[in-house]
């Protein structure tokens, strides 16, 4: 497994209690949007993070909810200019190679991170994003995603606390042309991903049309 020493370049709050960390990108570090890296901190603390930046961007960026855990506390205290070790990239949660098949992203909260990488990297792909958060202030990269909308990329924001609604079959059918023939990608907490998988199965979507990635410990 390849390891790299990287420097922390910047930190930025991208939603309430959610911080993006920007690291220098190692030379010859190549990844596919949707893959993840592992961060190694002091006391053998290690945690996987989806890469939120695209391969086209100069820096390597991750984003996470800043919860009270040993790892998150160490990450929070990391000073600009500090060096840490990363491993990777890993993972097979990537877009299908067939560009003709539209992609539908189902993101729960911080599950938006791998999708941001994909959206930034593939402006020519037909993508519809259902972005589910509790409130607007909880939604990472929301304003940026709004600006990225174009003829290929469509954003549907769902605020479960503010609008009292969740991603549902009716919503899919109203917003996706040929919704039975697309590929669905779901990322978020274990509960969110399971609920999306169950919904798609009940709607008649075949298992081979669904790809999922669970985030635990967030």
Secondary structure, 3 states (H helix, E strand, C coil): CCEEEEEEEEEEEEECCEEEEEEECCCCCCCCCCCEEEEECHHHCEEEEECCCCCCCCEEEEEEECCCCHHHHHHHHCCCCCEEEEEEEECCCCCCCCCCCCEEEEEEHHHHHHHHHHHHHCCCCCEEEEEEECCHHHCCCHHHHHHHCCCCEEEEEEECCCCCCCCCHHHHHHHCCCHHHCEEEEEEEHHHHHHHHHHHHHHCCCHHHEEEEEECCC
